[in-house]
Amino acid sequence: MIVIGEEVERYRKMGIELVVDSENLEMLIRKGITKALGARPMKRTVQKYLGDMVRERMKNARGEKPF
């Protein structure tokens, strides 16, 4: 999906390498496409979930405790 590739590229430019496996790809597609709106929510969905994953990994790498 183009939107996912764009987001991965955005993180790569920040020095963060993301690999979206098939399980996460399916989850993003399920959550980003609706019957009512089609694929319009996809960009927001991808930004939210990939951003959440990156933040969680960064917290874990720094040894911060989750809430």
MOQUIUR-V125277 format. One record per pair of residues at least 6 apart in sequence whose C-alpha atoms are under 7 Angstrom apart, sorted by the first residue. I is the first residue (numbers start at 1). J is the second residue. Records with the same first field share a line. If there is no record, write none. Layout:
I->J + J
This chain:
3->43
4->46
7->47
8->18
11->17
28->45 + 46
31->45
32->39 + 41 + 42 + 45
33->39 + 41 + 42
